[in-house]
Amino acid sequence: MAWWKKPVALWKLFGRKDSRQESRQNSRQDSRQDPRPASIERAGATSDVDNPGSDDLYVTTASETVARSETALPGTGSIPRLLTLAPPPIDPELCVCADADTPRDYGPDPIAEYALAMPARAAFRVAQLGAAITPELKRYFARPALYVRTPEGQITYMVSANAPKQATEIIAGWNLGADEKDLVQEICLGAQGLAAWLATRPEGFAAVKPDTARIAAQYQAARRIVEIEPNDVAILAHPKQSGQRFDGKKVWRTLHALGLRWGDLDQFQWHDTTDQTDYLFWAEVDDGRLGYALPEEIAAGRQHFRSVCFTFNIARTPHAAHVLKQMTRAAEAFGRELDCQLSFMIDRAPAHGVAALEMAVREVSEKLRACGVKPGSSSVCRLR
């Protein structure tokens, strides 16, 4: 699946990509770190109504993306490689289960979410309970994600296309990533409200009380992860002469020759073949007008670019030191092909060469490990 921008959207992608990615929890990188069937929707998930800028996006399949590329610029799929990027080493803890038929749990993240389990007296009908939880009640409960435990012991989302018919327990999970002054109190009140409401239900849910001290401690641990800096490292390729632009067709050919592919958000990405994430780094093109690439415009000779930014989010990227080396190789090869300059940035501020980027990656990775998490892990991606 890929997300394309509607032609009417004119804002710069460079400053908006992270917010767009974070707003769609059930796709791309988050779906890799929280692997679940594409049909699953989490109760309380953010909708387009809550993200007024999302109406410039629409969803398409990967095959449609390939077809669109080939239709506009025939031969894209067979462009000879300039270099081969080395995939990262495999960490089994970060890999997605490839066997879709293998039962697995989809429960609250132990670091990113505060979880409260409320067992029932006996098995209950999931659909009946779900229908009773109105949008107003969800807000009153502080919008938790709702999970259930099946009679067989599996934990999964309560609301999904293939939700179980029966369950023995409901588990609520409140995300701890928001930077809100009263978040601990809101979660505590929401958990109390949910527990009290469930206790009145005919399913016979046990009366449980949320642990305020535990919520506060988990929130502080989550904040330490969220507040780790810097976020991004980048290598910016730009023409040597001010006012010049890169030829659109040459940019298209070169990026694909480096092993990147055009697609999500109408930009270019290096796809992770090891299934530890979706994209290892991005190449964001900027034409000074749209801020993203349209193959039809490039083919017509109407779109050229003033810069290409190779970038990734350190905390959300598995094996970030390895990815930085590969991104540097790609940026240097691009620089040679287009005879351009390379500039280095950390959180969009100038940096002194690759060594500075390496230090930033090393520092963030060490800080995350000191918090008990790995870069690119599910906990980190849910919080950041």
C-alpha positions in Angstrom: 0.0 0.0 0.0 1.1 3.5 -0.7 -0.2 7.0 0.0 -0.3 9.5 -2.9 -0.9 13.2 -2.6 -3.8 14.8 -4.5 -2.5 17.3 -7.1 -4.1 20.3 -5.3 -1.8 19.9 -2.3 1.0 22.5 -2.5 2.8 22.4 0.9 6.3 21.3 1.3 6.6 17.6 2.2 9.9 18.1 4.1 8.3 19.9 7.0 5.1 17.7 7.0 6.2 14.1 6.4 6.6 13.1 10.1 3.1 14.4 11.1 1.5 12.6 8.1 3.2 9.3 9.0 2.4 9.5 12.7 -1.3 10.1 11.9 -1.8 6.8 10.2 -1.0 4.2 12.9 -2.1 1.3 10.8 0.2 1.8 7.9 3.8 1.8 6.7 6.4 1.8 9.4 4.1 1.6 12.4 2.3 -1.4 10.9 5.7 -3.1 10.7 6.4 -2.4 14.3 2.9 -3.2 15.4 2.2 -5.9 12.8 -1.5 -6.7 12.5 -3.8 -7.6 9.6 -4.5 -4.6 7.4 -8.2 -4.9 8.1 -7.8 -4.2 11.8 -8.9 -0.9 13.2 -8.1 0.0 16.7 -10.9 1.3 18.9 -10.3 4.9 19.6 -7.9 5.3 16.7 -7.5 8.8 15.2 -9.7 9.5 12.2 -9.5 11.9 9.4 -11.9 14.2 11.3 -9.2 14.6 13.9 -6.5 15.3 11.2 -7.9 18.0 9.0 -4.9 18.0 6.7 -5.3 14.4 5.7 -7.9 15.0 3.0 -5.0 15.6 0.5 -4.0 12.0 0.7 -5.5 8.8 -0.8 -4.5 5.2 -0.6 -3.4 3.0 -3.4 -1.8 -0.5 -3.8 1.9 -1.1 -4.4 1.0 -2.6 -7.8 -0.8 0.5 -8.8 2.2 2.6 -7.8 4.5 0.4 -10.0 2.0 0.6 -12.9 1.8 4.4 -12.6 5.5 4.7 -12.7 5.8 2.5 -15.8 3.0 4.3 -17.6 4.5 7.7 -17.1 8.2 6.7 -17.4 8.5 3.3 -19.2 11.4 1.2 -18.2 11.5 2.5 -14.6 11.5 -1.1 -13.2 14.6 -2.1 -15.3 16.9 0.9 -14.7 20.4 -0.5 -14.2 21.8 -0.2 -10.7 24.6 2.2 -9.9 25.2 0.5 -6.5 23.6 -2.1 -4.3 22.6 -1.1 -0.8 23.4 -3.6 1.9 20.4 -4.6 4.0 20.7 -4.3 7.7 21.5 -7.2 10.0 18.5 -9.0 11.3 17.3 -8.7 14.9 14.6 -11.3 15.5 13.0 -9.1 18.1 12.3 -6.4 15.4 11.2 -8.7 12.6 7.5 -9.1 11.7 6.1 -12.6 11.8 5.9 -13.6 8.1 3.4 -16.4 8.6 0.0 -14.7 8.6 -1.7 -18.0 9.6 0.3 -18.2 12.8 -1.7 -17.0 15.8 -0.1 -14.1 17.6 -1.1 -11.6 20.2 -1.9 -8.0 19.4 -1.9 -6.5 22.9 -0.9 -3.3 24.6 2.7 -2.3 24.4 4.2 -2.7 27.9 6.2 0.5 27.6 4.2 2.8 25.3 0.8 2.0 26.9 -0.7 1.8 30.3 -2.8 -1.4 30.4 -5.7 -2.4 32.6 -7.2 -5.8 32.3 -10.8 -6.5 33.4 -11.8 -10.2 33.3 -15.5 -11.3 32.9 -17.3 -14.0 34.9 -17.7 -16.1 31.7 -17.2 -15.8 28.0 -19.1 -12.9 26.5 -20.1 -11.8 23.0 -17.5 -9.3 21.7 -19.8 -7.6 19.1 -22.5 -7.0 21.7 -20.1 -5.3 24.1 -18.5 -3.3 21.2 -21.8 -2.0 20.1 -22.5 -0.6 23.5 -19.3 1.5 23.6 -20.4 4.7 21.9 -18.0 7.4 20.7 -19.2 9.5 23.7 -18.2 6.7 26.1 -14.8 6.3 24.3 -14.1 10.0 25.0 -15.3 9.6 28.6 -12.8 6.6 29.0 -10.0 8.9 27.6 -9.9 7.0 24.3 -8.1 3.8 25.1 -7.3 1.1 22.5 -9.4 -1.8 23.4 -8.3 -5.4 23.2 -9.8 -8.7 24.3 -8.6 -12.1 25.4 -10.2 -15.0 23.6 -11.3 -18.3 25.3 -8.1 -19.8 23.7 -5.9 -17.2 25.4 -5.1 -15.0 22.4 -5.1 -11.3 22.8 -6.3 -9.2 19.9 -8.1 -6.0 19.0 -11.7 -5.8 20.0 -12.7 -4.0 16.8 -11.5 -5.5 13.6 -12.8 -7.2 10.5 -11.9 -10.6 11.9 -12.6 -9.9 15.6 -13.3 -12.9 17.7 -16.9 -13.7 18.4 -16.3 -14.4 22.1 -13.8 -13.2 24.8 -13.2 -13.7 28.5 -11.5 -10.4 29.3 -11.2 -6.9 28.0 -7.9 -5.1 28.2 -7.6 -1.3 27.7 -4.4 0.4 26.7 -3.8 4.2 27.0 -0.9 5.6 24.9 1.7 7.4 27.0 3.3 9.4 24.3 1.3 12.6 24.4 2.9 15.6 25.9 -0.1 16.7 28.0 0.2 18.2 31.4 -2.7 16.3 32.9 -2.3 13.1 30.9 -1.8 10.9 34.0 -4.9 12.3 35.6 -6.9 11.9 32.4 -5.8 8.3 32.0 -6.6 7.5 35.7 -10.1 9.1 35.4 -10.7 7.3 32.1 -9.7 4.0 33.5 -11.8 4.5 36.5 -14.8 5.3 34.3 -14.3 2.3 32.1 -13.9 -0.1 35.0 -17.0 1.3 36.7 -19.1 1.1 33.6 -18.0 -2.5 32.9 -18.8 -3.5 36.4 -22.4 -2.6 35.7 -22.6 -4.8 32.6 -24.4 -8.2 32.5 -21.1 -9.9 31.5 -20.0 -9.7 35.1 -16.7 -7.9 34.8 -14.5 -7.8 37.8 -14.3 -4.5 39.7 -10.7 -3.3 39.2 -9.0 0.0 40.1 -6.2 1.7 38.1 -2.9 2.2 39.8 -2.2 6.0 39.7 1.4 5.5 40.9 2.1 3.0 38.2 0.5 5.2 35.5 2.8 8.1 36.6 5.9 6.0 36.7 5.2 4.6 33.2 4.5 8.1 31.9 7.8 9.4 33.2 9.6 6.4 31.6 7.8 7.1 28.3 8.6 10.8 28.4 12.3 10.0 28.7 12.1 8.1 25.4 10.0 10.8 23.7 12.4 13.6 24.7 15.6 12.0 23.4 17.2 14.2 20.8 18.0 14.7 18.0 15.3 13.2 15.7 16.6 13.2 12.2 19.9 13.1 10.3 20.0 14.2 6.7 22.3 14.7 3.7 21.1 17.4 1.3 22.1 17.3 -2.3 21.8 20.6 -4.2 23.2 22.2 -7.4 26.5 24.0 -7.1 25.1 27.1 -8.7 22.4 29.1 -6.9 19.1 29.0 -8.8 19.9 25.9 -10.8 17.7 22.8 -10.7 18.3 19.1 -11.1 16.7 17.7 -14.3 13.6 15.8 -13.2 14.1 12.8 -15.4 17.7 12.4 -14.3 16.7 12.6 -10.7 14.1 9.9 -11.3 16.5 7.6 -13.1 19.3 8.1 -10.6 17.3 7.5 -7.4 15.8 4.3 -8.9 19.3 3.3 -10.0 20.4 3.7 -6.3 17.8 1.1 -5.2 15.1 3.6 -4.1 11.6 3.5 -5.3 9.0 6.2 -5.8 5.7 5.7 -3.9 4.6 6.6 -0.5 3.7 10.3 -0.2 4.9 10.7 -3.7 8.5 10.5 -2.5 11.4 8.0 -2.8 12.3 5.4 -0.2 14.7 2.5 0.4 12.5 -0.4 1.3 13.6 -2.8 4.1 13.8 -6.3 2.6 14.4 -7.7 6.1 10.9 -6.7 7.4 12.2 -4.9 10.5 10.6 -1.7 9.3 9.1 -0.5 6.0 11.5 2.2 4.9 15.1 2.6 6.1 15.6 6.0 4.6 13.8 8.5 2.4 15.0 10.7 -0.5 12.7 13.8 -0.4 12.7 15.8 -3.6 11.7 19.5 -3.6 10.7 21.4 -6.7 10.0 24.6 -4.9 6.3 24.4 -5.7 4.7 21.0 -4.8 7.5 19.6 -2.6 7.1 16.1 -4.0 7.4 14.1 -7.2 4.7 13.4 -9.8 5.9 11.0 -12.5 3.5 12.5 -15.1 5.0 15.9 -14.6 8.5 14.6 -14.7 7.8 12.7 -17.9 6.3 15.9 -19.5 9.5 17.8 -18.6 7.5 20.2 -16.3 9.1 19.2 -13.0 12.7 19.7 -11.9 14.1 19.8 -8.5 16.1 22.3 -6.5 17.2 19.7 -3.9 17.1 16.1 -2.8 17.2 15.3 0.9 18.3 11.9 2.1 17.0 11.4 5.6 15.7 9.2 8.3 14.5 9.3 11.9 17.2 7.9 14.2 15.0 6.5 17.0 12.5 4.9 14.6 15.1 3.2 12.5 16.5 -0.3 13.3 20.3 -0.5 13.0 20.6 3.2 12.4 24.4 3.2 12.2 24.3 0.7 9.4 21.5 2.6 7.6 23.5 5.9 7.9 26.4 4.2 6.1 24.2 3.0 3.3 22.4 6.4 3.0 25.8 8.1 2.8 26.8 5.8 0.0 23.6 6.6 -1.9 24.0 10.4 -1.4 27.6 10.3 -2.5 26.7 8.3 -5.6 23.9 10.8 -6.3 26.3 13.6 -5.9 28.7 12.1 -8.4 26.0 11.4 -11.0 24.5 14.9 -10.8 27.8 16.8 -10.1 26.2 18.5 -7.1 27.1 19.6 -3.6 26.3 17.7 -0.4 25.4 19.4 2.9 24.9 17.6 6.2 22.1 18.3 8.7 20.9 17.2 12.2 17.3 18.2 12.9 17.6 20.4 9.8 20.5 22.4 11.3 23.9 22.4 9.6 26.3 19.7 10.8 30.0 19.2 10.2 30.2 16.2 7.9 29.3 12.5 8.2 31.2 12.2 11.5 28.7 14.5 13.1 25.8 12.4 11.8 27.5 9.3 13.1 27.9 10.8 16.5 24.2 11.8 16.6 23.1 8.3 15.7 25.4 6.8 18.3 24.2 9.1 21.1 20.5 8.5 20.3 21.0 4.7 20.2 22.8 4.7 23.5 20.1 6.9 25.2 17.4 4.6 24.0 19.2 1.5 25.2 19.7 3.2 28.6 15.8 3.4 28.7 15.6 -0.3 28.0 14.4 -0.1 24.4 16.0 -0.5 20.9 15.9 1.9 18.0 13.1 0.9 15.7 11.3 -1.2 18.3 7.5 -1.2 18.7 7.7 0.8 21.9 9.8 3.5 20.4 7.7 3.8 17.2 4.4 4.0 19.2 5.8 6.8 21.4 7.6 8.8 18.7 
